[in-house]
Amino acid sequence: MDLRQSLEGKLTKKEIRHLRTSYDIIGSIAIMEIPPELKKKEKVIGNAILQLRKEVKTVCKKAGIHRGKYRTQKLTVIAGEKTKEATYRENGCTIQLDVGKVYFSPRLSTERQRVAGLVRKGESVLVMFSGVAPYPLVISKLAKPKEIFGIELNPVAHKYALENIALNKIKNITLIKGDVRKVKLNKKFDRVVMPLPKGGEDFLNVALKYAKKKGIIHFYDFLHETEFDLAEEKVKKACSEAKRGCKILNFVKCGQYGPGIFRVCVDFEAL
């Protein structure tokens, strides 16, 4: 039985038409959108999800978009346990987080696995905007890098990241709390990952500064499907300004964000 079927008789046919049936699950927390037309039925909808998904103990509704310098999203509990802390498992890693205080997307699980699969043995890897450390954890677990550095501005995310490194008993990750523009690292890296939710092009100059000659950079962007060419243009512009060449290696769609809008990744070699 799906969500729509489970709500027959509890919502009118008109209300059913407004229902958003897709939702994210992070550990024991389900996160969904409740349209204004169904605000008075949000608890009914939340309880239906609790009945459908036995692993879910809490249902939250999105109460705003991702915003602010930490790109967090306001969430309100509408059913189940009154908590926003979750334990999420992915690619052999255990990740603890507070879904209301940090940015995290379970939809990037396959993308994190893809990037880890590209990491060669002995590489030095930098993850900018490392959050609660999903990219460092998955790369360390699935590949054999020499070292991974993660930089994160959000102090809450950094705290969880430190706990996650200890929880997974990983030794080759170094985490730094701070602004990637201001942190000083006296080293360069074989690979730089840039999983910023929005505005990553403003940090391409930083990524290029830390990339070795022929280092690989993974640049993420949100673009409409009619504008995918812009991602490569942003990369080439940044490389030109840094007086470096570049070789585009791959272009990947990493999931749909909205109607016609996708998260995309450009893998490129900094020459």
Secondary structure, 3 states (H helix, E strand, C coil): CCHHHHCECCECHHHHHHCCCCEEEECCEEEECCCHHHHHHHHHHHHHHHHHCCCCCEEEEECCCCECCCCECCEEEEEECCCCEEEEEECCEEEEEECCCCCCCHHHHHHHHHHHHHCCCCCEEEEECCCCCHHHHHHHHHCCCCEEEEEECCHHHHHHHHHHHHHCCCCCEEEEECCCCCCCCCCCEEEEEECCCCCHHHHHHHHHHHEEEEEEEEEEEEEECCCCHHHHHHHHHHHHHCCCCEEEEEEEEEEEEECCEEEEEEEEEEC
